[in-house]
């Protein structure tokens, strides 16, 4: 269990529990594939500079995961101004990793969080369950898990 102290998102980095959470939801495939909406993807949900037929080593997959989570963290540092716990940060980073930094920074979830509405923010995760305009069961389950991790620290423990 991570500390429940709330601090600036700019001071946090993804925890080992957060990395594990992302890896469990994304899975790791060393051969490039098309995701549910046709985006070339490889390793642990990485979409940057991917071409179908590409094969990556486990080391390359680890490097991609580090870079992709770092990029998501930079987005959170820019737009999340409310203090968060480590677990909340990990949940936000999982979402940012999956939907992109621009999407999370422009979201109602971040607006609610920054205005002090922690529970309202936790209720926004479910809105990001669509791919290609259709709800995806795997995304519904992931968003419920992210929301649960995030919400437990809304109660001021």
C-alpha positions in Angstrom: 0.0 0.0 0.0 1.3 3.4 -0.9 1.3 6.4 1.4 -1.9 8.4 1.5 -0.2 11.7 1.8 -1.4 14.1 -0.9 1.3 16.0 -2.9 1.7 17.7 -6.2 1.5 15.4 -9.2 4.6 17.1 -10.5 6.5 15.6 -7.6 5.4 12.0 -8.2 6.4 9.2 -10.5 4.8 6.0 -11.4 5.1 3.4 -8.6 5.9 -0.3 -9.1 2.3 -1.0 -8.3 1.3 1.4 -11.0 3.6 -0.2 -13.5 2.2 -3.6 -12.7 -1.4 -2.3 -13.0 -0.7 -1.0 -16.5 1.1 -4.1 -17.6 -1.8 -6.3 -16.4 -4.3 -4.3 -18.3 -2.3 -3.8 -21.5 -0.4 -7.1 -21.7 2.8 -7.3 -23.6 3.1 -8.4 -27.2 6.5 -8.3 -28.8 5.1 -8.4 -32.4 3.2 -5.4 -33.6 -0.5 -5.7 -34.1 -3.5 -3.5 -34.8 -5.4 -2.5 -31.6 -9.2 -2.5 -31.4 -9.5 0.7 -33.5 -6.7 -0.2 -36.0 -3.8 1.7 -34.4 -0.4 -0.2 -34.9 0.7 -1.2 -31.4 3.6 -3.1 -29.9 4.9 -4.2 -26.5 2.8 -2.8 -23.6 0.4 -0.6 -25.5 3.1 1.5 -27.2 1.9 3.2 -30.4 4.8 5.5 -31.2 6.7 4.7 -34.4 5.2 1.2 -34.8 4.8 -0.6 -38.1 3.0 -3.9 -38.6 5.5 -6.8 -38.8 7.8 -5.1 -36.3 9.2 -7.3 -33.5 10.7 -5.9 -30.3 12.9 -7.5 -27.7 11.8 -7.5 -24.1 14.4 -4.9 -23.4 13.0 -2.7 -26.1 9.5 -3.2 -24.6 10.7 -2.1 -21.2 12.3 1.0 -22.7 9.1 1.8 -24.5 7.1 1.4 -21.3 9.4 3.7 -19.4 9.3 6.4 -22.1 5.5 6.1 -22.6 4.7 6.3 -18.9 7.2 9.2 -18.6 5.4 11.1 -21.3 2.0 10.5 -19.6 3.5 11.7 -16.3 4.7 14.9 -18.0 1.2 15.6 -19.1 -0.2 15.0 -15.6 2.5 17.4 -14.2 1.3 20.1 -16.6 -2.4 19.9 -15.9 -3.1 18.3 -12.5 -2.9 21.1 -9.9 -4.7 19.4 -7.0 -2.7 17.3 -4.6 -3.0 13.6 -5.1 -1.9 10.4 -3.3 0.5 8.0 -5.0 -2.4 5.6 -5.7 -4.4 8.4 -7.3 -1.5 9.4 -9.4 -1.0 5.8 -10.5 -4.7 5.6 -11.5 -4.5 8.9 -13.4 -1.3 7.9 -15.1 -2.9 4.6 -16.2 -5.7 6.6 -17.8 -3.3 9.1 -19.4 -1.1 6.3 -20.7 -4.2 4.8 -22.4 -6.0 7.8 -23.7 -3.1 10.3 -24.2 -1.9 13.3 -22.3 -3.9 15.8 -24.4 -7.1 13.9 -23.7 -6.7 13.7 -20.0 -5.6 17.3 -19.6 -8.7 18.5 -21.5 -11.0 16.2 -19.5 -13.8 16.9 -17.1 -12.1 14.5 -14.8 -9.1 16.8 -14.4 -11.3 19.9 -14.2 -13.2 18.3 -11.3 -10.1 17.1 -9.6 -8.4 20.5 -9.8 -11.6 22.2 -8.4 -11.4 19.9 -5.3 -14.2 17.5 -6.4 -12.4 14.2 -5.8 -15.5 12.0 -5.9 -16.7 13.8 -9.0 -13.4 13.1 -10.6 -13.5 9.4 -9.7 -17.0 9.2 -11.4 -15.5 10.5 -14.7 -13.2 7.5 -15.4 -16.1 5.5 -16.8 -16.6 8.0 -19.6 -13.3 6.7 -21.2 -14.7 3.2 -22.0 -15.1 3.8 -25.7 -12.9 2.8 -28.7 -14.0 3.7 -32.2 -17.2 5.2 -30.7 -18.3 1.9 -29.2 -18.1 0.7 -25.5 -15.4 -1.9 -25.0 -15.9 -4.4 -22.1 -12.1 -4.5 -21.4 -12.1 -0.7 -21.1 -15.2 -0.7 -18.9 -13.4 -3.1 -16.5 -10.1 -1.1 -16.6 -11.9 2.2 -15.9 -13.8 0.6 -13.0 -10.5 -0.6 -11.5 -8.8 2.8 -12.1 -11.7 4.6 -10.5 -11.7 2.2 -7.5 -8.0 2.8 -6.9 -8.5 6.6 -7.2 -11.7 6.8 -5.2 -10.4 5.1 -2.0 -8.2 8.1 -1.3 -11.0 10.6 -1.7 -12.2 10.0 1.8 -9.4 11.7 3.6 -7.8 8.8 5.3 
